[in-house]
């Protein structure tokens, strides 16, 4: 998820420097429309599994992050310099980097039986990638519960780790 990590760190920088790029990101509806389109396309692509999952997760996470920043930065519940806009992108980038690095380096340590069990869990799971992505999109609508979005994004990272691990071992 390199695009997502870079975008998260860039948003953190923009919040700290109060750049004119931040104002453009908040005030331009084109940014919202492009991000929403990318999120919808990657959601649909995850259901059909025609595009590699790494790309789908990266594009979806990046576009949802921009949508979150666009909506939440403009609502009056949070002040201009609220720590939510600094700490959440840092948390997202650290979590995505950890999940990508840790689970990619651990794939050789699984034996065949553990791998089959993980595949069975993944196939039986009601927590398919597109379901988690729908939950992430739904969490954007609840402004009052500001911890819902990062919590469901963490669930998306966990689902990405499982999908990535199973896909690389095939």
C-alpha positions, 0 to 999 in steps of 0.5 A: 500500500505505498500510495496510501502510506505516501498520501497519509504522510502527505496529508499529515504534512499539509495539516502541519504546514497549513498549505494552500494545497490543503485548502484546495483539497477541502474546497474542490468538489472535483477532488471529492468526485474523483475520489468517490469514483475511484472508491466505487470502482475499486469496491466493484473490482474487489467483488469481481476480483479482476484486478490484483488485490494490492492495487484495489486496497491501495486505491480504495484506501487512498481515495477513502482517506481523501474523502474523509479528509474532505468531509471531516475537515469542512464540518464545524465539529472539529477545529482547524488545528484539531489533532484528529487530522494529524494523528489519524493519517500518521496512525494509518501510515504506520498501520499500513506499513506494519501490516505490509511489512510484517505479513509479507515477511511472515509468509514463509513461516506457515506450514501447509496445514496452517495455510489450508486452515487460513484459506478455509477461514477466508472462504467461510468468512462473512467478512469479504473485502467488499463488505469491509469496504462498504463498512468503511464507506458507511463509517464516513457518514457518522460524524459524531463517532469519530473513532469509527472510521479508524477502527474500520480502516484497521479492520480493512488493514487486517483483511488486506493482510489476510488477503495478501498472505493467502494470495502470495502463497498460492 
